[in-house]
Amino acid sequence: MRIPMLVGIVLIAAGAFVLLRGGTFTSRRDVLDLGGVKVTAEEQHPIAPWVAGAALLGGVALVVSGLRRKA
């Protein structure tokens, strides 16, 4: 298998997973840094469905282009 097709398959799987199950990412930020005391906050942000759809479409495009070159 070629690298673009493998990347396409991974993008399809990741995009479909996020569309079906939802996905979040966690960011950390410093709230207070006073001498030896450091307080951080963790925030979870949802991944927008259009990002998952774009990954899915990009993966399909990579797989289709890889199949066309192979034939």
N, CA, C and O atoms as a Tripos MOL2 file, in Angstrom:
@<TRIPOS>MOLECULE
protein
  284   283    71     0     0
PROTEIN
NO_CHARGES

@<TRIPOS>ATOM
      1 N           0.8420   -1.1860    0.0000 N.3       1 MET1
      2 CA          0.0000    0.0000    0.0000 C.3       1 MET1
      3 C           0.8780    1.2370    0.0000 C.2       1 MET1
      4 O           1.9700    1.2530    0.5670 O.2       1 MET1
      5 N           0.3870    2.2400   -0.6310 N.am      2 ARG2
      6 CA          1.1160    3.5040   -0.6640 C.3       2 ARG2
      7 C           0.7660    4.3420    0.5570 C.2       2 ARG2
      8 O          -0.2680    4.1480    1.1970 O.2       2 ARG2
      9 N           1.6500    5.2710    0.8570 N.am      3 ILE3
     10 CA          1.4730    6.1330    2.0260 C.3       3 ILE3
     11 C           0.1870    6.9600    1.9360 C.2       3 ILE3
     12 O          -0.5440    7.0200    2.9250 O.2       3 ILE3
     13 N          -0.1330    7.6100    0.7910 N.am      4 PRO4
     14 CA         -1.3810    8.4030    0.7440 C.3       4 PRO4
     15 C          -2.6360    7.5700    1.0000 C.2       4 PRO4
     16 O          -3.5810    8.0460    1.6290 O.2       4 PRO4
     17 N          -2.6470    6.3270    0.5130 N.am      5 MET5
     18 CA         -3.8170    5.4830    0.7620 C.3       5 MET5
     19 C          -3.9150    5.1150    2.2370 C.2       5 MET5
     20 O          -5.0130    5.0750    2.7930 O.2       5 MET5
     21 N          -2.7880    4.8470    2.8700 N.am      6 LEU6
     22 CA         -2.7900    4.5270    4.2810 C.3       6 LEU6
     23 C          -3.2520    5.7250    5.1110 C.2       6 LEU6
     24 O          -4.0330    5.5660    6.0500 O.2       6 LEU6
     25 N          -2.7760    6.9150    4.7710 N.am      7 VAL7
     26 CA         -3.2140    8.1350    5.4540 C.3       7 VAL7
     27 C          -4.7100    8.3490    5.2230 C.2       7 VAL7
     28 O          -5.4270    8.7580    6.1370 O.2       7 VAL7
     29 N          -5.1780    8.0770    4.0170 N.am      8 GLY8
     30 CA         -6.6000    8.2120    3.7090 C.3       8 GLY8
     31 C          -7.4660    7.2890    4.5420 C.2       8 GLY8
     32 O          -8.5300    7.6830    5.0200 O.2       8 GLY8
     33 N          -7.0120    6.0670    4.7140 N.am      9 ILE9
     34 CA         -7.7730    5.1030    5.5280 C.3       9 ILE9
     35 C          -7.8250    5.5520    6.9870 C.2       9 ILE9
     36 O          -8.8590    5.4340    7.6440 O.2       9 ILE9
     37 N          -6.7050    6.0670    7.4860 N.am     10 VAL10
     38 CA         -6.6770    6.5610    8.8680 C.3      10 VAL10
     39 C          -7.6110    7.7610    9.0250 C.2      10 VAL10
     40 O          -8.3280    7.8610   10.0210 O.2      10 VAL10
     41 N          -7.6090    8.6740    8.0460 N.am     11 LEU11
     42 CA         -8.4980    9.8350    8.1060 C.3      11 LEU11
     43 C          -9.9650    9.4160    8.0550 C.2      11 LEU11
     44 O         -10.7990    9.9800    8.7640 O.2      11 LEU11
     45 N         -10.2790    8.4370    7.2260 N.am     12 ILE12
     46 CA        -11.6580    7.9480    7.1490 C.3      12 ILE12
     47 C         -12.0880    7.3680    8.4950 C.2      12 ILE12
     48 O         -13.1820    7.6580    8.9800 O.2      12 ILE12
     49 N         -11.2360    6.5580    9.0880 N.am     13 ALA13
     50 CA        -11.5730    5.9370   10.3710 C.3      13 ALA13
     51 C         -11.7270    6.9910   11.4680 C.2      13 ALA13
     52 O         -12.6760    6.9400   12.2500 O.2      13 ALA13
     53 N         -10.8060    7.9360   11.5250 N.am     14 ALA14
     54 CA        -10.8700    8.9670   12.5690 C.3      14 ALA14
     55 C         -12.0810    9.8750   12.3650 C.2      14 ALA14
     56 O         -12.7730   10.2040   13.3290 O.2      14 ALA14
     57 N         -12.3420   10.2810   11.1310 N.am     15 GLY15
     58 CA        -13.4870   11.1400   10.8560 C.3      15 GLY15
     59 C         -14.8040   10.4630   11.1700 C.2      15 GLY15
     60 O         -15.7040   11.0810   11.7370 O.2      15 GLY15
     61 N         -14.9230    9.1890   10.8050 N.am     16 ALA16
     62 CA        -16.1550    8.4490   11.0880 C.3      16 ALA16
     63 C         -16.3380    8.2640   12.5890 C.2      16 ALA16
     64 O         -17.4560    8.3740   13.0920 O.2      16 ALA16
     65 N         -15.2600    7.9850   13.3060 N.am     17 PHE17
     66 CA        -15.3430    7.8060   14.7520 C.3      17 PHE17
     67 C         -15.8290    9.0790   15.4290 C.2      17 PHE17
     68 O         -16.7110    9.0330   16.2870 O.2      17 PHE17
     69 N         -15.2510   10.2230   15.0420 N.am     18 VAL18
     70 CA        -15.6400   11.4880   15.6790 C.3      18 VAL18
     71 C         -17.0700   11.8550   15.3130 C.2      18 VAL18
     72 O         -17.8020   12.3740   16.1560 O.2      18 VAL18
     73 N         -17.4850   11.5980   14.0760 N.am     19 LEU19
     74 CA        -18.8660   11.8900   13.6960 C.3      19 LEU19
     75 C         -19.8630   11.0190   14.4570 C.2      19 LEU19
     76 O         -20.9170   11.5000   14.8710 O.2      19 LEU19
     77 N         -19.5360    9.7500   14.6410 N.am     20 LEU20
     78 CA        -20.4780    8.8330   15.2840 C.3      20 LEU20
     79 C         -20.4530    8.9230   16.8070 C.2      20 LEU20
     80 O         -21.5070    8.8960   17.4420 O.2      20 LEU20
     81 N         -19.2780    9.0290   17.3930 N.am     21 ARG21
     82 CA        -19.1610    8.9820   18.8460 C.3      21 ARG21
     83 C         -18.8980   10.3410   19.4840 C.2      21 ARG21
     84 O         -19.0480   10.4930   20.6960 O.2      21 ARG21
     85 N         -18.5140   11.3140   18.6920 N.am     22 GLY22
     86 CA        -18.1470   12.6060   19.2490 C.3      22 GLY22
     87 C         -16.7160   12.5610   19.7450 C.2      22 GLY22
     88 O         -16.1770   11.4920   20.0280 O.2      22 GLY22
     89 N         -16.1230   13.7030   19.8460 N.am     23 GLY23
     90 CA        -14.7450   13.7430   20.2960 C.3      23 GLY23
     91 C         -14.4580   15.0560   20.9930 C.2      23 GLY23
     92 O         -15.0850   16.0750   20.7070 O.2      23 GLY23
     93 N         -13.5130   15.0240   21.9010 N.am     24 THR24
     94 CA        -13.1070   16.2300   22.6160 C.3      24 THR24
     95 C         -11.5900   16.2400   22.7130 C.2      24 THR24
     96 O         -10.9300   15.2130   22.5570 O.2      24 THR24
     97 N         -11.0600   17.4160   22.9710 N.am     25 PHE25
     98 CA         -9.6470   17.5280   23.2930 C.3      25 PHE25
     99 C          -9.5270   18.3880   24.5360 C.2      25 PHE25
    100 O         -10.3650   19.2540   24.7900 O.2      25 PHE25
    101 N          -8.4930   18.1470   25.2990 N.am     26 THR26
    102 CA         -8.2880   18.8290   26.5740 C.3      26 THR26
    103 C          -7.1610   19.8290   26.4400 C.2      26 THR26
    104 O          -6.0990   19.5170   25.9010 O.2      26 THR26
    105 N          -7.3980   21.0380   26.9350 N.am     27 SER27
    106 CA         -6.3410   22.0490   26.9730 C.3      27 SER27
    107 C          -6.0920   22.4310   28.4270 C.2      27 SER27
    108 O          -7.0050   22.4420   29.2530 O.2      27 SER27
    109 N          -4.8530   22.7390   28.7130 N.am     28 ARG28
    110 CA         -4.4800   23.1490   30.0650 C.3      28 ARG28
    111 C          -3.9550   24.5650   30.0110 C.2      28 ARG28
    112 O          -3.2570   24.9580   29.0760 O.2      28 ARG28
    113 N          -4.3050   25.3200   31.0330 N.am     29 ARG29
    114 CA         -3.7810   26.6840   31.1110 C.3      29 ARG29
    115 C          -3.4770   27.0060   32.5680 C.2      29 ARG29
    116 O          -4.1270   26.5050   33.4850 O.2      29 ARG29
    117 N          -2.4780   27.8500   32.7520 N.am     30 ASP30
    118 CA         -2.1060   28.2760   34.1020 C.3      30 ASP30
    119 C          -3.0760   29.3410   34.5780 C.2      30 ASP30
    120 O          -3.2860   30.3500   33.9040 O.2      30 ASP30
    121 N          -3.6640   29.1130   35.7380 N.am     31 VAL31
    122 CA         -4.5850   30.0690   36.3180 C.3      31 VAL31
    123 C          -3.8420   30.9840   37.2880 C.2      31 VAL31
    124 O          -4.0860   32.1900   37.3330 O.2      31 VAL31
    125 N          -2.9340   30.3950   38.0620 N.am     32 LEU32
    126 CA         -2.2090   31.1570   39.0650 C.3      32 LEU32
    127 C          -0.7990   30.6060   39.1790 C.2      32 LEU32
    128 O          -0.6060   29.3960   39.2970 O.2      32 LEU32
    129 N           0.1820   31.4920   39.1450 N.am     33 ASP33
    130 CA          1.5760   31.1010   39.3120 C.3      33 ASP33
    131 C           2.2100   32.0780   40.2880 C.2      33 ASP33
    132 O           2.6670   33.1540   39.9040 O.2      33 ASP33
    133 N           2.2310   31.6910   41.5400 N.am     34 LEU34
    134 CA          2.7040   32.5790   42.5900 C.3      34 LEU34
    135 C           3.8060   31.8650   43.3760 C.2      34 LEU34
    136 O           3.5280   31.0190   44.2260 O.2      34 LEU34
    137 N           5.0380   32.2120   43.0840 N.am     35 GLY35
    138 CA          6.1640   31.5830   43.7640 C.3      35 GLY35
    139 C           6.2170   30.1040   43.4700 C.2      35 GLY35
    140 O           6.3390   29.7030   42.3120 O.2      35 GLY35
    141 N           6.1260   29.2840   44.5060 N.am     36 GLY36
    142 CA          6.1700   27.8440   44.3410 C.3      36 GLY36
    143 C           4.8010   27.2200   44.1180 C.2      36 GLY36
    144 O           4.6930   26.0050   43.9560 O.2      36 GLY36
    145 N           3.7640   28.0320   44.1070 N.am     37 VAL37
    146 CA          2.4020   27.5270   43.9340 C.3      37 VAL37
    147 C           1.9700   27.7560   42.4850 C.2      37 VAL37
    148 O           2.0440   28.8680   41.9610 O.2      37 VAL37
    149 N           1.5220   26.6830   41.8630 N.am     38 LYS38
    150 CA          1.0710   26.7790   40.4740 C.3      38 LYS38
    151 C          -0.2810   26.0830   40.3620 C.2      38 LYS38
    152 O          -0.4100   24.9040   40.6920 O.2      38 LYS38
    153 N          -1.2700   26.8070   39.9030 N.am     39 VAL39
    154 CA         -2.6150   26.2610   39.7480 C.3      39 VAL39
    155 C          -2.9370   26.2390   38.2630 C.2      39 VAL39
    156 O          -2.8210   27.2550   37.5780 O.2      39 VAL39
    157 N          -3.3450   25.0680   37.7660 N.am     40 THR40
    158 CA         -3.7140   24.9280   36.3640 C.3      40 THR40
    159 C          -5.1690   24.4920   36.2580 C.2      40 THR40
    160 O          -5.7260   23.8870   37.1730 O.2      40 THR40
    161 N          -5.7580   24.8110   35.1350 N.am     41 ALA41
    162 CA         -7.1380   24.4030   34.8640 C.3      41 ALA41
    163 C          -7.1630   23.5990   33.5660 C.2      41 ALA41
    164 O          -6.5000   23.9500   32.5910 O.2      41 ALA41
    165 N          -7.9260   22.5310   33.5700 N.am     42 GLU42
    166 CA         -8.1200   21.7170   32.3730 C.3      42 GLU42
    167 C          -9.5090   21.9890   31.8190 C.2      42 GLU42
    168 O         -10.4980   21.9730   32.5510 O.2      42 GLU42
    169 N          -9.5670   22.2370   30.5250 N.am     43 GLU43
    170 CA        -10.8450   22.4850   29.8630 C.3      43 GLU43
    171 C         -11.0020   21.5040   28.7150 C.2      43 GLU43
    172 O         -10.0680   21.2860   27.9430 O.2      43 GLU43
    173 N         -12.1830   20.9140   28.6050 N.am     44 GLN44
    174 CA        -12.4620   20.0210   27.4820 C.3      44 GLN44
    175 C         -13.2590   20.7820   26.4340 C.2      44 GLN44
    176 O         -14.2460   21.4490   26.7440 O.2      44 GLN44
    177 N         -12.8130   20.6690   25.1830 N.am     45 HIS45
    178 CA        -13.4650   21.3350   24.0650 C.3      45 HIS45
    179 C         -13.9420   20.2690   23.0790 C.2      45 HIS45
    180 O         -13.1950   19.3440   22.7630 O.2      45 HIS45
    181 N         -15.1660   20.3890   22.5960 N.am     46 PRO46
    182 CA        -15.6430   19.4090   21.6080 C.3      46 PRO46
    183 C         -15.0190   19.6630   20.2390 C.2      46 PRO46
    184 O         -14.7000   20.8000   19.8910 O.2      46 PRO46
    185 N         -14.8520   18.6020   19.4760 N.am     47 ILE47
    186 CA        -14.3820   18.7240   18.0950 C.3      47 ILE47
    187 C         -15.6050   18.9840   17.2270 C.2      47 ILE47
    188 O         -16.5930   18.2530   17.3000 O.2      47 ILE47
    189 N         -15.5350   20.0190   16.4140 N.am     48 ALA48
    190 CA        -16.6690   20.3970   15.5670 C.3      48 ALA48
    191 C         -16.9460   19.3050   14.5310 C.2      48 ALA48
    192 O         -16.0130   18.7180   13.9820 O.2      48 ALA48
    193 N         -18.2150   19.0340   14.2660 N.am     49 PRO49
    194 CA        -18.5490   17.9980   13.2860 C.3      49 PRO49
    195 C         -18.0160   18.2910   11.8860 C.2      49 PRO49
    196 O         -17.7270   17.3620   11.1320 O.2      49 PRO49
    197 N         -17.8820   19.5670   11.5280 N.am     50 TRP50
    198 CA        -17.3830   19.8640   10.1910 C.3      50 TRP50
    199 C         -15.9150   19.4640   10.0530 C.2      50 TRP50
    200 O         -15.4700   19.1510    8.9480 O.2      50 TRP50
    201 N         -15.1620   19.4670   11.1390 N.am     51 VAL51
    202 CA        -13.7620   19.0220   11.0920 C.3      51 VAL51
    203 C         -13.7140   17.5240   10.8200 C.2      51 VAL51
    204 O         -12.9010   17.0630   10.0190 O.2      51 VAL51
    205 N         -14.5760   16.7670   11.4790 N.am     52 ALA52
    206 CA        -14.6360   15.3220   11.2510 C.3      52 ALA52
    207 C         -15.0910   15.0260    9.8270 C.2      52 ALA52
    208 O         -14.5640   14.1180    9.1840 O.2      52 ALA52
    209 N         -16.0630   15.7850    9.3310 N.am     53 GLY53
    210 CA        -16.5270   15.6020    7.9500 C.3      53 GLY53
    211 C         -15.4390   15.9180    6.9400 C.2      53 GLY53
    212 O         -15.3020   15.2290    5.9290 O.2      53 GLY53
    213 N         -14.6640   16.9610    7.2130 N.am     54 ALA54
    214 CA        -13.5600   17.3170    6.3130 C.3      54 ALA54
    215 C         -12.4990   16.2240    6.3040 C.2      54 ALA54
    216 O         -11.9490   15.9050    5.2500 O.2      54 ALA54
    217 N         -12.2070   15.6470    7.4670 N.am     55 ALA55
    218 CA        -11.2370   14.5530    7.5330 C.3      55 ALA55
    219 C         -11.7500   13.3420    6.7680 C.2      55 ALA55
    220 O         -10.9890   12.6700    6.0710 O.2      55 ALA55
    221 N         -13.0340   13.0690    6.9010 N.am     56 LEU56
    222 CA        -13.6460   11.9400    6.2020 C.3      56 LEU56
    223 C         -13.5770   12.1410    4.6900 C.2      56 LEU56
    224 O         -13.1860   11.2280    3.9630 O.2      56 LEU56
    225 N         -13.9470   13.3110    4.2200 N.am     57 LEU57
    226 CA        -13.8980   13.5860    2.7790 C.3      57 LEU57
    227 C         -12.4700   13.5950    2.2510 C.2      57 LEU57
    228 O         -12.2100   13.1020    1.1530 O.2      57 LEU57
    229 N         -11.5480   14.1480    3.0220 N.am     58 GLY58
    230 CA        -10.1450   14.1380    2.6080 C.3      58 GLY58
    231 C          -9.6010   12.7260    2.5120 C.2      58 GLY58
    232 O          -8.8440   12.4100    1.5940 O.2      58 GLY58
    233 N          -9.9790   11.8780    3.4530 N.am     59 GLY59
    234 CA         -9.5540   10.4790    3.4120 C.3      59 GLY59
    235 C         -10.1060    9.7480    2.2130 C.2      59 GLY59
    236 O          -9.3940    8.9710    1.5770 O.2      59 GLY59
    237 N         -11.3740    9.9880    1.8920 N.am     60 VAL60
    238 CA        -11.9700    9.3620    0.7070 C.3      60 VAL60
    239 C         -11.2470    9.8320   -0.5490 C.2      60 VAL60
    240 O         -10.9750    9.0290   -1.4420 O.2      60 VAL60
    241 N         -10.9340   11.1200   -0.6290 N.am     61 ALA61
    242 CA        -10.2280   11.6470   -1.7990 C.3      61 ALA61
    243 C          -8.8500   11.0030   -1.9460 C.2      61 ALA61
    244 O          -8.4390   10.6780   -3.0600 O.2      61 ALA61
    245 N          -8.1360   10.8160   -0.8440 N.am     62 LEU62
    246 CA         -6.8140   10.1850   -0.9200 C.3      62 LEU62
    247 C          -6.9020    8.7280   -1.3630 C.2      62 LEU62
    248 O          -6.0890    8.2710   -2.1660 O.2      62 LEU62
    249 N          -7.8790    8.0050   -0.8450 N.am     63 VAL63
    250 CA         -8.0320    6.5990   -1.2280 C.3      63 VAL63
    251 C          -8.4250    6.4750   -2.6860 C.2      63 VAL63
    252 O          -7.8780    5.6400   -3.4070 O.2      63 VAL63
    253 N          -9.3640    7.2920   -3.1290 N.am     64 VAL64
    254 CA         -9.8070    7.2340   -4.5300 C.3      64 VAL64
    255 C          -8.6610    7.6020   -5.4690 C.2      64 VAL64
    256 O          -8.4690    6.9450   -6.4920 O.2      64 VAL64
    257 N          -7.8990    8.6420   -5.1370 N.am     65 SER65
    258 CA         -6.7880    9.0230   -6.0030 C.3      65 SER65
    259 C          -5.7130    7.9240   -6.0120 C.2      65 SER65
    260 O          -5.0740    7.6970   -7.0390 O.2      65 SER65
    261 N          -5.5140    7.2470   -4.8810 N.am     66 GLY66
    262 CA         -4.5520    6.1500   -4.8540 C.3      66 GLY66
    263 C          -5.0130    4.9700   -5.6760 C.2      66 GLY66
    264 O          -4.1930    4.3010   -6.3030 O.2      66 GLY66
    265 N          -6.3110    4.6960   -5.6890 N.am     67 LEU67
    266 CA         -6.8410    3.5910   -6.5000 C.3      67 LEU67
    267 C          -6.7610    3.9180   -7.9840 C.2      67 LEU67
    268 O          -6.5130    3.0250   -8.7940 O.2      67 LEU67
    269 N          -6.9630    5.1510   -8.3510 N.am     68 ARG68
    270 CA         -6.8940    5.5410   -9.7730 C.3      68 ARG68
    271 C          -5.4700    5.4330  -10.3110 C.2      68 ARG68
    272 O          -5.2600    5.0250  -11.4530 O.2      68 ARG68
    273 N          -4.4990    5.8000   -9.4860 N.am     69 ARG69
    274 CA         -3.1080    5.7090   -9.9270 C.3      69 ARG69
    275 C          -2.6620    4.2510  -10.0490 C.2      69 ARG69
    276 O          -1.8210    3.9210  -10.8850 O.2      69 ARG69
    277 N          -3.2200    3.3980   -9.2260 N.am     70 LYS70
    278 CA         -2.8400    1.9900   -9.2380 C.3      70 LYS70
    279 C          -3.3480    1.2940  -10.4940 C.2      70 LYS70
    280 O          -2.6830    0.4030  -11.0210 O.2      70 LYS70
    281 N          -4.5120    1.6900  -10.9730 N.am     71 ALA71
    282 CA         -5.1300    1.0240  -12.1280 C.3      71 ALA71
    283 C          -4.5300    1.4460  -13.4440 C.2      71 ALA71
    284 O          -4.9520    0.9670  -14.4960 O.2      71 ALA71
@<TRIPOS>BOND
     1     1     2 1
     2     2     3 1
     3     3     4 2
     4     3     5 am
     5     5     6 1
     6     6     7 1
     7     7     8 2
     8     7     9 am
     9     9    10 1
    10    10    11 1
    11    11    12 2
    12    11    13 am
    13    13    14 1
    14    14    15 1
    15    15    16 2
    16    15    17 am
    17    17    18 1
    18    18    19 1
    19    19    20 2
    20    19    21 am
    21    21    22 1
    22    22    23 1
    23    23    24 2
    24    23    25 am
    25    25    26 1
    26    26    27 1
    27    27    28 2
    28    27    29 am
    29    29    30 1
    30    30    31 1
    31    31    32 2
    32    31    33 am
    33    33    34 1
    34    34    35 1
    35    35    36 2
    36    35    37 am
    37    37    38 1
    38    38    39 1
    39    39    40 2
    40    39    41 am
    41    41    42 1
    42    42    43 1
    43    43    44 2
    44    43    45 am
    45    45    46 1
    46    46    47 1
    47    47    48 2
    48    47    49 am
    49    49    50 1
    50    50    51 1
    51    51    52 2
    52    51    53 am
    53    53    54 1
    54    54    55 1
    55    55    56 2
    56    55    57 am
    57    57    58 1
    58    58    59 1
    59    59    60 2
    60    59    61 am
    61    61    62 1
    62    62    63 1
    63    63    64 2
    64    63    65 am
    65    65    66 1
    66    66    67 1
    67    67    68 2
    68    67    69 am
    69    69    70 1
    70    70    71 1
    71    71    72 2
    72    71    73 am
    73    73    74 1
    74    74    75 1
    75    75    76 2
    76    75    77 am
    77    77    78 1
    78    78    79 1
    79    79    80 2
    80    79    81 am
    81    81    82 1
    82    82    83 1
    83    83    84 2
    84    83    85 am
    85    85    86 1
    86    86    87 1
    87    87    88 2
    88    87    89 am
    89    89    90 1
    90    90    91 1
    91    91    92 2
    92    91    93 am
    93    93    94 1
    94    94    95 1
    95    95    96 2
    96    95    97 am
    97    97    98 1
    98    98    99 1
    99    99   100 2
   100    99   101 am
   101   101   102 1
   102   102   103 1
   103   103   104 2
   104   103   105 am
   105   105   106 1
   106   106   107 1
   107   107   108 2
   108   107   109 am
   109   109   110 1
   110   110   111 1
   111   111   112 2
   112   111   113 am
   113   113   114 1
   114   114   115 1
   115   115   116 2
   116   115   117 am
   117   117   118 1
   118   118   119 1
   119   119   120 2
   120   119   121 am
   121   121   122 1
   122   122   123 1
   123   123   124 2
   124   123   125 am
   125   125   126 1
   126   126   127 1
   127   127   128 2
   128   127   129 am
   129   129   130 1
   130   130   131 1
   131   131   132 2
   132   131   133 am
   133   133   134 1
   134   134   135 1
   135   135   136 2
   136   135   137 am
   137   137   138 1
   138   138   139 1
   139   139   140 2
   140   139   141 am
   141   141   142 1
   142   142   143 1
   143   143   144 2
   144   143   145 am
   145   145   146 1
   146   146   147 1
   147   147   148 2
   148   147   149 am
   149   149   150 1
   150   150   151 1
   151   151   152 2
   152   151   153 am
   153   153   154 1
   154   154   155 1
   155   155   156 2
   156   155   157 am
   157   157   158 1
   158   158   159 1
   159   159   160 2
   160   159   161 am
   161   161   162 1
   162   162   163 1
   163   163   164 2
   164   163   165 am
   165   165   166 1
   166   166   167 1
   167   167   168 2
   168   167   169 am
   169   169   170 1
   170   170   171 1
   171   171   172 2
   172   171   173 am
   173   173   174 1
   174   174   175 1
   175   175   176 2
   176   175   177 am
   177   177   178 1
   178   178   179 1
   179   179   180 2
   180   179   181 am
   181   181   182 1
   182   182   183 1
   183   183   184 2
   184   183   185 am
   185   185   186 1
   186   186   187 1
   187   187   188 2
   188   187   189 am
   189   189   190 1
   190   190   191 1
   191   191   192 2
   192   191   193 am
   193   193   194 1
   194   194   195 1
   195   195   196 2
   196   195   197 am
   197   197   198 1
   198   198   199 1
   199   199   200 2
   200   199   201 am
   201   201   202 1
   202   202   203 1
   203   203   204 2
   204   203   205 am
   205   205   206 1
   206   206   207 1
   207   207   208 2
   208   207   209 am
   209   209   210 1
   210   210   211 1
   211   211   212 2
   212   211   213 am
   213   213   214 1
   214   214   215 1
   215   215   216 2
   216   215   217 am
   217   217   218 1
   218   218   219 1
   219   219   220 2
   220   219   221 am
   221   221   222 1
   222   222   223 1
   223   223   224 2
   224   223   225 am
   225   225   226 1
   226   226   227 1
   227   227   228 2
   228   227   229 am
   229   229   230 1
   230   230   231 1
   231   231   232 2
   232   231   233 am
   233   233   234 1
   234   234   235 1
   235   235   236 2
   236   235   237 am
   237   237   238 1
   238   238   239 1
   239   239   240 2
   240   239   241 am
   241   241   242 1
   242   242   243 1
   243   243   244 2
   244   243   245 am
   245   245   246 1
   246   246   247 1
   247   247   248 2
   248   247   249 am
   249   249   250 1
   250   250   251 1
   251   251   252 2
   252   251   253 am
   253   253   254 1
   254   254   255 1
   255   255   256 2
   256   255   257 am
   257   257   258 1
   258   258   259 1
   259   259   260 2
   260   259   261 am
   261   261   262 1
   262   262   263 1
   263   263   264 2
   264   263   265 am
   265   265   266 1
   266   266   267 1
   267   267   268 2
   268   267   269 am
   269   269   270 1
   270   270   271 1
   271   271   272 2
   272   271   273 am
   273   273   274 1
   274   274   275 1
   275   275   276 2
   276   275   277 am
   277   277   278 1
   278   278   279 1
   279   279   280 2
   280   279   281 am
   281   281   282 1
   282   282   283 1
   283   283   284 2
@<TRIPOS>SUBSTRUCTURE
     1 MET1         2 RESIDUE 1 A MET
     2 ARG2         6 RESIDUE 1 A ARG
     3 ILE3        10 RESIDUE 1 A ILE
     4 PRO4        14 RESIDUE 1 A PRO
     5 MET5        18 RESIDUE 1 A MET
     6 LEU6        22 RESIDUE 1 A LEU
     7 VAL7        26 RESIDUE 1 A VAL
     8 GLY8        30 RESIDUE 1 A GLY
     9 ILE9        34 RESIDUE 1 A ILE
    10 VAL10       38 RESIDUE 1 A VAL
    11 LEU11       42 RESIDUE 1 A LEU
    12 ILE12       46 RESIDUE 1 A ILE
    13 ALA13       50 RESIDUE 1 A ALA
    14 ALA14       54 RESIDUE 1 A ALA
    15 GLY15       58 RESIDUE 1 A GLY
    16 ALA16       62 RESIDUE 1 A ALA
    17 PHE17       66 RESIDUE 1 A PHE
    18 VAL18       70 RESIDUE 1 A VAL
    19 LEU19       74 RESIDUE 1 A LEU
    20 LEU20       78 RESIDUE 1 A LEU
    21 ARG21       82 RESIDUE 1 A ARG
    22 GLY22       86 RESIDUE 1 A GLY
    23 GLY23       90 RESIDUE 1 A GLY
    24 THR24       94 RESIDUE 1 A THR
    25 PHE25       98 RESIDUE 1 A PHE
    26 THR26      102 RESIDUE 1 A THR
    27 SER27      106 RESIDUE 1 A SER
    28 ARG28      110 RESIDUE 1 A ARG
    29 ARG29      114 RESIDUE 1 A ARG
    30 ASP30      118 RESIDUE 1 A ASP
    31 VAL31      122 RESIDUE 1 A VAL
    32 LEU32      126 RESIDUE 1 A LEU
    33 ASP33      130 RESIDUE 1 A ASP
    34 LEU34      134 RESIDUE 1 A LEU
    35 GLY35      138 RESIDUE 1 A GLY
    36 GLY36      142 RESIDUE 1 A GLY
    37 VAL37      146 RESIDUE 1 A VAL
    38 LYS38      150 RESIDUE 1 A LYS
    39 VAL39      154 RESIDUE 1 A VAL
    40 THR40      158 RESIDUE 1 A THR
    41 ALA41      162 RESIDUE 1 A ALA
    42 GLU42      166 RESIDUE 1 A GLU
    43 GLU43      170 RESIDUE 1 A GLU
    44 GLN44      174 RESIDUE 1 A GLN
    45 HIS45      178 RESIDUE 1 A HIS
    46 PRO46      182 RESIDUE 1 A PRO
    47 ILE47      186 RESIDUE 1 A ILE
    48 ALA48      190 RESIDUE 1 A ALA
    49 PRO49      194 RESIDUE 1 A PRO
    50 TRP50      198 RESIDUE 1 A TRP
    51 VAL51      202 RESIDUE 1 A VAL
    52 ALA52      206 RESIDUE 1 A ALA
    53 GLY53      210 RESIDUE 1 A GLY
    54 ALA54      214 RESIDUE 1 A ALA
    55 ALA55      218 RESIDUE 1 A ALA
    56 LEU56      222 RESIDUE 1 A LEU
    57 LEU57      226 RESIDUE 1 A LEU
    58 GLY58      230 RESIDUE 1 A GLY
    59 GLY59      234 RESIDUE 1 A GLY
    60 VAL60      238 RESIDUE 1 A VAL
    61 ALA61      242 RESIDUE 1 A ALA
    62 LEU62      246 RESIDUE 1 A LEU
    63 VAL63      250 RESIDUE 1 A VAL
    64 VAL64      254 RESIDUE 1 A VAL
    65 SER65      258 RESIDUE 1 A SER
    66 GLY66      262 RESIDUE 1 A GLY
    67 LEU67      266 RESIDUE 1 A LEU
    68 ARG68      270 RESIDUE 1 A ARG
    69 ARG69      274 RESIDUE 1 A ARG
    70 LYS70      278 RESIDUE 1 A LYS
    71 ALA71      282 RESIDUE 1 A ALA
